[in-house]
Every structure is written in structure tokens, then in C-alpha cells.
Amino acid sequence: MILALVSLKGGVGKTTSAMHLAAVMVDDGRDVVVVDADTEQSALRWAAYADNLPFRVVPAEQDGLAQQARRELRAGAHVVIDTPPNNRELLMRASMVATHVIVPVLPTGLDIDRMMPTLRLLRDAQATREDLDIG
């Protein structure tokens, strides 16, 4: 499984969700890797402060994100991609390689309103990949 957490808006919990989902995914016995595609490298910093995470956190290969995710999947790992805000190109690349896409959103009117540009981009990705699961 390749899971991408995406949103054009920052501060909605993409990294926090990625790290917690990775911890839960470890329970099925497979290797799990978080690919940190955020330029702030929040997931990598989180991993540096944590003691013995049960999963790996690696930096994204900026010009090879899809290849990197597929390589990890072929090696038997679940992949969680943490994406940056305001980066349409990375959002689309992560969404196109993912089997599932999650769009975190805070329960405020402004945050829900800002989610619409992300959903419009994801509809475009879904037009080429009808099997893309978005939630």
C-alpha cells in the first residue's frame, strides 16, 4: 500500500497523521517507511527526536518520488508519503503513485474552504486513475 497525505494548506496535520498512521500500519508485520517530501522535513526531525520508532523515515527523492515509493513497495514495505503545503507538483506526483490519498482537514470553515483547491487537483488525478481512493 502507498498512502499519500496531501493538502495545499499547511498546518492541517499531514505530518502528524503520517507518523501516527505509520505506527499503526507496523502492526500488520510489514516494514513501513515514511517518505518525507516536505521541504521542512518535519517527519525526519520527528524521527531524530524519537527513540526507536518502529518504522523508517527517509527523505524523498525530489525528482524520483514515484520511483522511490514503488521501489519500497516492491521490497515489501507499506509506504506513507508526507507532502508539503502549497506544492501542486508534489501533491500530484504523490497522488499518482498512491493507492490511497488522505486529505487531512481541521474542522473550521476556513480550513474546509481551503480544502477545495486540493480536491480539484485530486479530481484531475482521479480522471487518469479511476481506482485512486481519496478520503
Rosetta blueprint (number, residue, H / E / L):
1 M L
2 I E
3 L E
4 A E
5 L E
6 V L
7 S L
8 L L
9 K L
10 G L
11 G L
12 V L
13 G L
14 K H
15 T H
16 T H
17 S H
18 A H
19 M H
20 H H
21 L H
22 A H
23 A H
24 V H
25 M H
26 V H
27 D H
28 D H
29 G L
30 R L
31 D L
32 V E
33 V E
34 V E
35 V E
36 D E
37 A L
38 D L
39 T L
40 E L
41 Q L
42 S H
43 A H
44 L H
45 R H
46 W H
47 A H
48 A H
49 Y H
50 A L
51 D L
52 N L
53 L L
54 P L
55 F L
56 R E
57 V E
58 V E
59 P E
60 A L
61 E L
62 Q L
63 D L
64 G L
65 L H
66 A H
67 Q H
68 Q H
69 A H
70 R H
71 R H
72 E H
73 L H
74 R H
75 A L
76 G L
77 A L
78 H E
79 V E
80 V E
81 I E
82 D E
83 T L
84 P L
85 P L
86 N L
87 N L
88 R H
89 E H
90 L H
91 L H
92 M H
93 R H
94 A H
95 S H
96 M H
97 V H
98 A L
99 T L
100 H E
101 V E
102 I E
103 V L
104 P L
105 V L
106 L L
107 P L
108 T L
109 G H
110 L H
111 D H
112 I H
113 D H
114 R H
115 M H
116 M H
117 P H
118 T H
119 L H
120 R H
121 L H
122 L H
123 R H
124 D H
125 A H
126 Q H
127 A H
128 T H
129 R L
130 E L
131 D L
132 L L
133 D E
134 I E
135 G L
